[in-house]
Amino acid sequence: MTRSKNNHLPGQLEEATYVAILRAADSLSQLPDQIIKGAGLTSAQYNVLRILRGAGPEGLPCNVIAERMISRDPDMTRMLDRMEKSHLITRQRQKDDRRVIKVRVTEEGLKLLKKLDTPIRDAHKEQFHHIGPARLKSLSQLLDELGKRESS
């Protein structure tokens, strides 16, 4: 086999990059996941609350929440059931289209998010403190580009 200029066999650079991204994602998720778990949430539930906070008082239909999730949850309905029982969200079937159920974050959900904002922000600062702002911006742009490519 012919090696490329960077001394990798064909496909090896892509595979090595893929593995490096997965390892980094796993490593980076550990500290925030501990903080989130300490608040009685899963990372998926935390993600739902953040999505709904961003949506404002109008809330969002379930399918839109599912599209915006970082990681796809195969059983969104059960997760939302648990969150509703914990009074973190409300769900309401729409009168104009009975197929659509709008989900909104409750005051209790917002308070929990507010409690987590600083510890999560501090964890991210700690995780990336050794990377300068310019390199961090470049990394973020590269990962966004990669994510857009994957979803198309």
PyMOL commands that set and color helices and strands:
alter all, ss='L'
color gray80, all
select helices_A, chain A and resi 12-38+43-58+62-68+76-85+107-128+133-151
alter helices_A, ss='H'
color red, helices_A
select strands_A, chain A and resi 60-61+89-93+101-105
alter strands_A, ss='S'
color yellow, strands_A
deselect
rebuild
show_as cartoon
